[in-house]
Amino acid sequence: MNEHSFSSAERDALYRTIYSRRDVRGQFTPEPIDEEALARVLMAAHHAPSVGFMQPWSFIIVRDADVKHRVHGLFQKAHEEAAEMFEGEKRETYRNLKLEGILDAPVNICVTCDKDRAGPVVLGRTHIPEMDVYSTVCAVQNLWLAARTEGLGMGWVSILDQDRLKGVLGIPENVVPVAYLCLGHVSHFKDQPELQKAGWRKRLALADLVRFDGFDQDAQAGDAFAASLLDRIRIAQEGLENGA
């Protein structure tokens, strides 16, 4: 611990939020969201890091049933198109997955990125033009974690035609719809991510994804730091997966 550390309880609460966050699709209840809670999660999103402090995000709050139905129609079309991209058992598994809660969630939020907000030349975006979109994704993550602390579920609907979504929501040409989110109270949070529980994919072993001093560089024999770090990672992941 040092003078800049949070207390053990605060730290544990943060990690609990991260590990219990879920992409919610089918557990939404009709209970309305408290306006103060909604304001807090939006403020958390607005305090995300952004390259060049450009703050390129905007938040379209969608409550109108007609707008939701139009967006849901876009999802259904894209969902059918996506199903045809898989083969055999994967296609059937895909068709049986619940992948959105557009009509169930009381509030939908479209998070957008205005690529012109900070002008043509932006500190930190000079060589990686996508940094404005990456910054907006940070806002989505902040919103997601804040929602979890409020007991709210959130789901990201990524199976949408962006151009058609822009038409439904009246989004200008220079603005990118980065995330379409469903937000609301839930009956419960699943103990594992839904796709993991359904057998779609397993969580990868973090120790297999850590490299040292280069992408293809595994830990060198005799590197005590690397060996110790990888051991700690394995123990931590095993503990999480066993519910410790």
C-alpha positions as CSV (number, residue, x, y, z in Angstrom):
1,M,0.0,0.0,0.0
2,N,1.1,3.6,-0.6
3,E,-0.4,7.0,-0.1
4,H,-2.2,6.9,-3.4
5,S,-3.8,3.5,-2.9
6,F,-7.5,3.0,-2.2
7,S,-8.5,1.1,0.9
8,S,-8.8,-2.7,0.7
9,A,-12.6,-2.4,0.8
10,E,-12.6,0.1,-2.0
11,R,-10.2,-1.9,-4.1
12,D,-12.1,-5.1,-3.6
13,A,-15.3,-3.3,-4.6
14,L,-13.7,-2.2,-7.9
15,Y,-12.5,-5.7,-8.7
16,R,-15.8,-7.2,-7.8
17,T,-17.5,-4.8,-10.2
18,I,-15.1,-5.8,-13.0
19,Y,-15.4,-9.5,-12.4
20,S,-19.2,-9.5,-12.0
21,R,-20.0,-7.3,-15.0
22,R,-22.1,-9.1,-17.6
23,D,-23.4,-8.4,-21.1
24,V,-27.1,-8.6,-20.3
25,R,-29.6,-9.7,-22.9
26,G,-32.6,-11.4,-21.4
27,Q,-32.9,-10.5,-17.7
28,F,-34.3,-7.0,-18.0
29,T,-37.3,-6.0,-15.8
30,P,-39.7,-3.1,-16.6
31,E,-38.7,-1.2,-13.4
32,P,-37.8,2.3,-14.4
33,I,-34.3,3.6,-13.9
34,D,-33.9,6.3,-11.2
35,E,-32.9,9.5,-12.9
36,E,-30.1,10.2,-10.4
37,A,-28.6,6.8,-11.0
38,L,-28.8,7.4,-14.8
39,A,-27.1,10.7,-14.3
40,R,-24.3,9.1,-12.3
41,V,-23.5,6.5,-14.9
42,L,-23.5,9.0,-17.7
43,M,-21.2,11.2,-15.7
44,A,-18.9,8.2,-15.1
45,A,-18.9,7.7,-18.9
46,H,-18.1,11.4,-19.5
47,H,-15.0,11.1,-17.2
48,A,-13.4,8.4,-19.3
49,P,-9.9,9.0,-20.6
50,S,-9.8,10.5,-24.1
51,V,-6.7,11.1,-26.2
52,G,-6.0,14.8,-26.6
53,F,-8.9,15.4,-24.1
54,M,-11.1,15.5,-27.2
55,Q,-14.1,14.0,-25.5
56,P,-15.6,12.8,-28.8
57,W,-18.6,11.1,-27.3
58,S,-22.3,11.9,-27.2
59,F,-25.1,9.9,-25.7
60,I,-28.5,9.4,-27.4
61,I,-31.0,8.3,-24.8
62,V,-33.7,6.2,-26.5
63,R,-37.0,5.6,-24.6
64,D,-39.6,5.9,-27.4
65,A,-41.2,2.6,-28.2
66,D,-41.4,3.3,-32.0
67,V,-37.7,4.1,-32.2
68,K,-36.9,1.0,-30.3
69,H,-39.0,-1.1,-32.6
70,R,-37.3,0.4,-35.6
71,V,-33.8,-0.4,-34.2
72,H,-35.0,-3.9,-33.3
73,G,-36.0,-4.4,-36.9
74,L,-32.5,-3.5,-37.9
75,F,-31.2,-6.1,-35.4
76,Q,-33.5,-8.8,-36.7
77,K,-32.3,-8.3,-40.3
78,A,-28.6,-8.2,-39.3
79,H,-29.1,-11.2,-37.0
80,E,-30.5,-13.3,-39.9
81,E,-27.6,-12.2,-42.1
82,A,-25.1,-13.1,-39.4
83,A,-26.6,-16.5,-38.9
84,E,-25.8,-17.5,-42.5
85,M,-22.1,-16.8,-41.9
86,F,-21.8,-19.7,-39.5
87,E,-22.0,-23.4,-40.4
88,G,-23.5,-26.5,-39.0
89,E,-24.0,-26.6,-35.2
90,K,-22.6,-23.2,-34.8
91,R,-25.4,-21.7,-36.9
92,E,-28.1,-23.5,-34.8
93,T,-26.3,-22.4,-31.5
94,Y,-26.2,-18.9,-32.8
95,R,-29.9,-18.8,-33.7
96,N,-30.8,-20.0,-30.2
97,L,-28.7,-17.3,-28.4
98,K,-30.5,-14.2,-27.0
99,L,-28.3,-11.4,-28.3
100,E,-30.2,-8.2,-27.4
101,G,-32.7,-6.6,-25.0
102,I,-33.7,-3.7,-27.1
103,L,-37.5,-3.9,-26.5
104,D,-37.1,-5.3,-22.9
105,A,-34.8,-2.6,-21.4
106,P,-36.5,0.6,-20.3
107,V,-33.6,2.7,-21.7
108,N,-31.4,2.3,-24.8
109,I,-28.3,4.4,-25.2
110,C,-26.4,5.0,-28.4
111,V,-22.9,6.2,-27.8
112,T,-21.5,8.1,-30.7
113,C,-18.1,9.5,-31.7
114,D,-17.8,12.9,-33.3
115,K,-14.6,12.7,-35.3
116,D,-14.5,16.5,-35.9
117,R,-15.2,17.7,-32.4
118,A,-11.6,18.6,-31.6
119,G,-10.6,19.8,-35.0
120,P,-8.6,18.3,-37.8
121,V,-5.3,17.9,-35.9
122,V,-5.6,16.4,-32.4
123,L,-2.9,15.8,-29.9
124,G,-2.3,12.0,-29.8
125,R,-4.4,11.3,-32.9
126,T,-1.8,12.5,-35.4
127,H,-0.6,9.0,-36.2
128,I,-3.4,6.7,-35.1
129,P,-6.6,8.2,-36.5
130,E,-8.8,5.7,-34.7
131,M,-7.9,7.1,-31.3
132,D,-11.2,9.0,-31.1
133,V,-13.2,5.8,-31.5
134,Y,-10.9,4.0,-29.0
135,S,-11.5,6.9,-26.5
136,T,-15.3,6.5,-27.0
137,V,-15.0,2.8,-26.2
138,C,-13.4,3.8,-22.9
139,A,-16.6,5.9,-22.1
140,V,-18.7,2.8,-22.9
141,Q,-16.6,0.7,-20.4
142,N,-16.9,3.4,-17.7
143,L,-20.7,3.5,-18.2
144,W,-20.8,-0.3,-18.0
145,L,-18.9,-0.6,-14.8
146,A,-20.8,2.3,-13.2
147,A,-24.1,0.7,-14.2
148,R,-23.1,-2.6,-12.5
149,T,-22.4,-0.7,-9.2
150,E,-25.9,0.7,-9.4
151,G,-27.4,-2.8,-9.8
152,L,-28.2,-2.1,-13.5
153,G,-27.6,-4.5,-16.3
154,M,-26.2,-3.4,-19.6
155,G,-25.9,-5.1,-23.0
156,W,-24.1,-4.1,-26.1
157,V,-25.9,-4.7,-29.4
158,S,-23.3,-5.0,-32.0
159,I,-25.3,-6.9,-34.7
160,L,-26.6,-3.8,-36.5
161,D,-26.1,-2.1,-39.8
162,Q,-24.4,1.2,-38.8
163,D,-25.6,3.2,-41.8
164,R,-29.2,2.2,-41.2
165,L,-28.9,2.9,-37.5
166,K,-27.6,6.4,-38.4
167,G,-30.7,6.9,-40.5
168,V,-33.1,5.8,-37.7
169,L,-31.4,8.1,-35.1
170,G,-30.6,11.0,-37.4
171,I,-26.9,10.8,-36.8
172,P,-24.8,13.2,-38.9
173,E,-22.4,11.9,-41.6
174,N,-19.3,12.7,-39.6
175,V,-20.5,11.0,-36.4
176,V,-19.9,7.3,-35.8
177,P,-22.3,5.2,-33.8
178,V,-19.9,3.2,-31.7
179,A,-22.2,1.3,-29.3
180,Y,-25.9,0.7,-29.0
181,L,-26.6,-0.2,-25.4
182,C,-29.6,-1.7,-23.5
183,L,-29.8,-0.5,-19.9
184,G,-32.1,-1.4,-17.0
185,H,-32.8,-3.3,-13.8
186,V,-32.4,-7.1,-14.1
187,S,-33.9,-10.1,-12.4
188,H,-30.4,-11.5,-11.8
189,F,-26.8,-11.4,-13.1
190,K,-25.4,-14.6,-14.5
191,D,-22.5,-16.2,-12.7
192,Q,-20.6,-16.5,-16.0
193,P,-20.7,-14.6,-19.3
194,E,-23.6,-15.9,-21.3
195,L,-21.5,-17.0,-24.3
196,Q,-19.1,-18.8,-21.9
197,K,-22.0,-20.6,-20.2
198,A,-23.5,-21.5,-23.6
199,G,-20.3,-23.1,-24.7
200,W,-19.7,-20.7,-27.5
201,R,-16.1,-19.9,-26.3
202,K,-14.0,-20.5,-23.1
203,R,-12.1,-17.8,-21.3
204,L,-8.5,-17.9,-22.4
205,A,-5.7,-18.5,-20.0
206,L,-4.2,-15.1,-19.3
207,A,-0.7,-16.6,-18.7
208,D,-0.7,-17.8,-22.3
209,L,-1.3,-14.2,-23.5
210,V,1.5,-12.5,-21.5
211,R,4.7,-11.9,-23.4
212,F,8.0,-10.2,-22.4
213,D,9.9,-7.6,-24.5
214,G,8.3,-8.7,-27.8
215,F,5.1,-10.3,-29.2
216,D,6.7,-13.7,-29.7
217,Q,8.9,-13.6,-26.6
218,D,7.9,-16.1,-23.9
219,A,9.6,-15.9,-20.5
220,Q,13.2,-16.8,-20.7
221,A,14.7,-19.6,-18.5
222,G,16.0,-18.2,-15.3
223,D,13.8,-15.0,-15.5
224,A,12.6,-15.0,-11.9
225,F,10.3,-12.0,-12.3
226,A,8.5,-13.5,-15.3
227,A,8.2,-16.9,-13.7
228,S,6.8,-15.4,-10.5
229,L,4.4,-13.1,-12.4
230,L,3.0,-16.0,-14.5
231,D,2.5,-18.1,-11.4
232,R,0.6,-15.4,-9.7
233,I,-1.6,-14.9,-12.8
234,R,-2.4,-18.6,-12.9
235,I,-3.3,-18.7,-9.2
236,A,-5.5,-15.6,-9.5
237,Q,-7.3,-17.0,-12.6
238,E,-7.8,-20.4,-11.0
239,G,-9.2,-18.7,-7.9
240,L,-11.7,-16.6,-9.9
241,E,-12.8,-19.6,-11.9
242,N,-13.3,-21.7,-8.7
243,G,-15.2,-18.9,-7.0
244,A,-12.6,-18.1,-4.5
